[in-house]
Amino acid sequence: MKSLICADIEALPPLPQTIAELQQICLDEETTTKQVANIIEKDPFLTADLIKNANSPLYGYTRKISSVFQAISMFGISTTKGLAIASAIKSSFQIDLSPYNITTKQFTLTANLKSAFLFQWYHNNKELLGILMPCSLVMHIGMVAISDCLKKKNQEQNFMQKFNPESFIDSENALLGCNQFEILELLFEHWNFENTMTQTVHYLLEEEFPKELESYIYPLRAVNALISPFSIASPTQINTALQCVRHYKLDVESFNTALNNIHKLQELI
């Protein structure tokens, strides 16, 4: 199955040139808000989506945002880059997750909730959000590629009968010979994303990985434990996520603050 999914990925069109330009310019620490705005404003879809995100109650800002420059000033350059990448990726797919027996609304809820949770948790450490935001927003996009392939091969019913959402990664590995995070890595490679993003996904489930990836892998593991496409913040998930946060010596206080707001966030989506 993995080889078939790889072939589908190779056939995907490139992301907008805007994304490549945005990634390149954001590598320079001297990049200004105006430079980033000039790039995003060339793409009407990214412009509209960024302003929509800026005005979403999910991110806790109250003043009306009407321009790209205002949105970037509010989010910061790293977070803006993350949101733009995620928007471009999601627009590349028609999302149908019927083989997983979840709705598009449920899938989108998970993505937005992961993003909003991380944004609250890391509000004092925004330079990390350039990686954390896009990874969280498209964390499960591999499921879409898997679903498309299953439907093309008329294998969705067989998959649905055997798939176990309570251990979905193990279930994917057993049924497909690969899992959605492996597919996500292939997508990142196909679109030539920066190495840190690709490596973060590559090592997400590994016991050993380069130390410089800790600041991305640890919080993503914690938020993945807390929020999945199949369940959100159950008592077991909360306990597992808190164990991750303490084990990895992450900011427990900020995590708990975001956790206390999680039901409010769900209501806003």
C-alpha positions as CSV (number, residue, x, y, z in Angstrom):
1,M,0.0,0.0,0.0
2,K,2.8,2.4,0.8
3,S,4.2,2.2,-2.8
4,L,0.7,3.1,-4.1
5,I,0.4,6.1,-1.7
6,C,3.9,7.2,-2.8
7,A,2.8,7.2,-6.4
8,D,-0.2,9.3,-5.5
9,I,2.0,11.8,-3.7
10,E,4.4,12.1,-6.6
11,A,1.4,13.1,-8.8
12,L,0.4,15.9,-6.5
13,P,0.9,19.4,-7.9
14,P,3.4,21.7,-6.2
15,L,2.3,24.1,-3.6
16,P,2.0,27.8,-4.5
17,Q,5.3,29.6,-5.3
18,T,4.4,31.9,-2.4
19,I,5.1,29.1,0.1
20,A,8.6,28.5,-1.3
21,E,9.3,32.3,-1.2
22,L,7.9,32.5,2.4
23,Q,10.0,29.6,3.7
24,Q,13.1,31.1,2.1
25,I,12.7,34.6,3.4
26,C,11.9,33.4,6.9
27,L,15.3,31.7,7.1
28,D,16.8,35.2,7.5
29,E,16.5,36.5,11.0
30,E,16.5,40.1,9.6
31,T,13.3,39.6,7.7
32,T,10.7,42.2,8.4
33,T,6.9,42.0,8.7
34,K,6.5,44.2,5.6
35,Q,8.6,41.7,3.5
36,V,6.5,38.8,4.6
37,A,3.3,40.7,4.0
38,N,4.5,41.5,0.4
39,I,4.8,37.8,-0.3
40,I,1.5,36.7,1.2
41,E,-0.4,39.5,-0.5
42,K,0.5,38.0,-3.9
43,D,-1.7,35.0,-3.1
44,P,-5.4,35.9,-2.6
45,F,-6.3,32.6,-0.9
46,L,-3.5,32.9,1.7
47,T,-4.3,36.5,2.2
48,A,-8.0,35.7,3.0
49,D,-7.2,32.7,5.1
50,L,-4.6,34.6,7.2
51,I,-7.0,37.4,7.9
52,K,-9.7,34.9,8.7
53,N,-7.4,33.2,11.3
54,A,-6.4,36.5,12.8
55,N,-10.1,37.3,13.4
56,S,-10.9,33.9,14.8
57,P,-11.7,33.9,18.6
58,L,-9.5,30.8,18.8
59,Y,-6.4,32.8,19.1
60,G,-7.7,35.2,21.7
61,Y,-7.3,38.5,19.9
62,T,-10.2,41.0,20.1
63,R,-9.4,43.8,17.8
64,K,-10.6,43.7,14.2
65,I,-7.9,42.7,11.7
66,S,-8.3,43.9,8.1
67,S,-4.9,43.6,6.6
68,V,-2.1,41.1,6.1
69,F,0.4,43.4,7.8
70,Q,-1.8,43.7,10.9
71,A,-2.2,39.9,11.0
72,I,1.5,39.3,10.8
73,S,2.2,42.0,13.4
74,M,-0.3,40.2,15.7
75,F,0.8,36.6,15.1
76,G,4.5,37.1,14.5
77,I,6.5,36.0,11.5
78,S,7.0,32.4,12.6
79,T,3.4,31.7,13.4
80,T,2.3,33.4,10.2
81,K,4.6,31.1,8.2
82,G,3.1,28.1,9.9
83,L,-0.4,29.1,9.3
84,A,0.3,29.9,5.6
85,I,2.0,26.5,5.1
86,A,-0.9,24.7,6.7
87,S,-3.5,26.6,4.6
88,A,-1.7,25.7,1.4
89,I,-1.4,22.0,2.2
90,K,-5.1,21.7,3.2
91,S,-6.2,23.4,0.0
92,S,-4.4,20.7,-2.0
93,F,-6.8,18.0,-0.9
94,Q,-10.4,17.2,-1.0
95,I,-10.9,15.7,2.4
96,D,-12.9,12.6,2.7
97,L,-12.1,10.4,5.6
98,S,-14.9,7.9,5.4
99,P,-12.5,4.9,5.6
100,Y,-11.6,6.1,9.1
101,N,-15.3,6.7,9.9
102,I,-14.8,10.3,10.8
103,T,-16.2,13.5,9.2
104,T,-14.4,16.3,7.6
105,K,-15.8,18.6,10.4
106,Q,-14.3,16.2,13.1
107,F,-10.9,16.2,11.2
108,T,-10.9,20.0,11.0
109,L,-11.8,20.4,14.6
110,T,-8.8,18.2,15.6
111,A,-6.4,20.3,13.5
112,N,-7.7,23.6,14.7
113,L,-7.8,22.5,18.3
114,K,-4.2,21.3,18.3
115,S,-3.1,24.6,16.7
116,A,-5.0,26.8,19.2
117,F,-3.8,24.7,22.1
118,L,-0.2,25.0,21.1
119,F,-0.6,28.7,20.4
120,Q,-1.9,29.2,24.0
121,W,0.7,26.9,25.5
122,Y,3.7,28.5,23.7
123,H,2.5,32.1,23.7
124,N,5.7,33.1,25.4
125,N,7.9,31.1,23.1
126,K,6.6,32.1,19.7
127,E,9.8,31.4,17.7
128,L,9.0,27.7,18.0
129,L,5.6,28.1,16.4
130,G,7.0,28.3,12.9
131,I,7.4,24.6,13.1
132,L,4.8,23.6,15.7
133,M,1.9,25.4,14.0
134,P,2.1,23.8,10.6
135,C,2.9,20.4,12.0
136,S,0.0,20.5,14.4
137,L,-2.4,21.8,11.7
138,V,-1.6,19.1,9.2
139,M,-0.5,16.4,11.6
140,H,-3.1,14.0,10.3
141,I,-3.2,14.9,6.7
142,G,-1.5,11.6,5.9
143,M,-4.9,10.1,6.7
144,V,-6.4,11.9,3.7
145,A,-3.7,10.4,1.4
146,I,-4.3,7.0,2.8
147,S,-8.1,7.3,2.5
148,D,-7.8,8.4,-1.2
149,C,-5.7,5.4,-1.9
150,L,-8.0,3.0,-0.1
151,K,-11.0,4.2,-2.1
152,K,-9.2,4.0,-5.4
153,K,-8.4,0.3,-4.6
154,N,-11.8,-0.4,-3.2
155,Q,-10.2,-1.4,0.1
156,E,-12.1,1.0,2.4
157,Q,-14.6,-1.5,3.7
158,N,-11.9,-4.0,4.6
159,F,-9.9,-1.3,6.3
160,M,-12.9,0.0,8.2
161,Q,-13.8,-3.5,9.5
162,K,-10.3,-4.1,10.9
163,F,-9.2,-0.6,11.9
164,N,-8.9,0.2,15.6
165,P,-9.1,3.9,16.4
166,E,-7.8,3.4,20.0
167,S,-4.4,2.4,18.7
168,F,-4.6,4.0,15.2
169,I,-0.9,4.1,14.5
170,D,-0.4,0.4,15.3
171,S,-3.5,-0.4,13.4
172,E,-2.3,1.5,10.3
173,N,1.1,-0.3,10.5
174,A,-0.6,-3.7,10.7
175,L,-3.1,-3.1,7.9
176,L,-1.1,-0.9,5.5
177,G,2.6,-1.6,6.3
178,C,3.0,2.1,7.0
179,N,1.4,4.9,9.1
180,Q,0.1,8.4,8.6
181,F,3.2,10.1,10.0
182,E,5.4,8.3,7.5
183,I,3.0,9.5,4.8
184,L,3.2,13.0,6.3
185,E,7.0,12.9,6.0
186,L,6.7,11.9,2.4
187,L,4.4,14.8,1.7
188,F,6.8,17.2,3.4
189,E,9.7,15.8,1.3
190,H,7.6,16.1,-1.9
191,W,6.9,19.7,-1.3
192,N,10.6,20.5,-0.3
193,F,9.7,21.8,3.1
194,E,12.5,22.9,5.4
195,N,14.6,20.1,6.9
196,T,13.5,20.8,10.5
197,M,9.8,20.2,9.7
198,T,10.6,16.9,7.8
199,Q,13.0,15.7,10.5
200,T,10.5,16.5,13.3
201,V,7.9,14.3,11.7
202,H,10.5,11.6,10.8
203,Y,11.5,11.2,14.5
204,L,8.2,11.9,16.1
205,L,7.7,8.3,17.2
206,E,11.4,7.4,17.6
207,E,13.1,6.8,20.9
208,E,16.4,8.5,19.7
209,F,16.6,11.7,17.7
210,P,18.9,14.8,17.3
211,K,18.8,16.9,20.4
212,E,18.0,20.1,18.5
213,L,14.6,18.6,17.6
214,E,13.5,18.2,21.2
215,S,11.8,21.6,21.4
216,Y,9.5,20.5,18.6
217,I,9.1,16.8,19.1
218,Y,8.3,16.9,22.8
219,P,5.3,19.4,22.7
220,L,3.9,17.7,19.6
221,R,4.0,14.3,21.4
222,A,2.2,15.9,24.4
223,V,-0.5,17.5,22.2
224,N,-1.0,14.4,20.2
225,A,-1.5,12.4,23.4
226,L,-4.2,15.0,24.4
227,I,-6.0,15.4,21.1
228,S,-6.5,12.8,18.4
229,P,-9.0,12.7,15.5
230,F,-10.9,10.1,17.4
231,S,-11.0,11.5,20.9
232,I,-10.3,14.8,22.6
233,A,-9.0,15.3,26.1
234,S,-10.5,12.2,27.7
235,P,-9.3,11.6,31.3
236,T,-6.9,9.0,30.0
237,Q,-5.6,11.4,27.3
238,I,-5.2,14.2,29.8
239,N,-3.2,11.9,32.2
240,T,-1.0,10.7,29.4
241,A,-0.4,14.2,28.1
242,L,0.5,15.5,31.6
243,Q,2.9,12.6,32.0
244,C,4.6,13.6,28.8
245,V,4.8,17.3,29.8
246,R,6.4,16.4,33.2
247,H,8.7,13.7,31.7
248,Y,10.0,16.1,29.0
249,K,10.3,18.9,31.5
250,L,8.0,21.2,29.5
251,D,6.1,24.2,30.9
252,V,3.5,22.6,33.1
253,E,1.9,25.8,34.2
254,S,1.2,27.1,30.7
255,F,0.1,23.6,29.6
256,N,-2.4,23.5,32.5
257,T,-3.7,27.0,31.6
258,A,-4.3,25.9,28.0
259,L,-5.9,22.7,29.3
260,N,-8.3,24.6,31.5
261,N,-9.4,26.5,28.3
262,I,-9.8,23.4,26.1
263,H,-13.5,23.1,26.4
264,K,-13.9,26.8,25.7
265,L,-11.7,26.4,22.6
266,Q,-13.9,23.5,21.4
267,E,-17.0,25.7,21.6
268,L,-15.3,28.4,19.5
269,I,-14.5,26.1,16.6
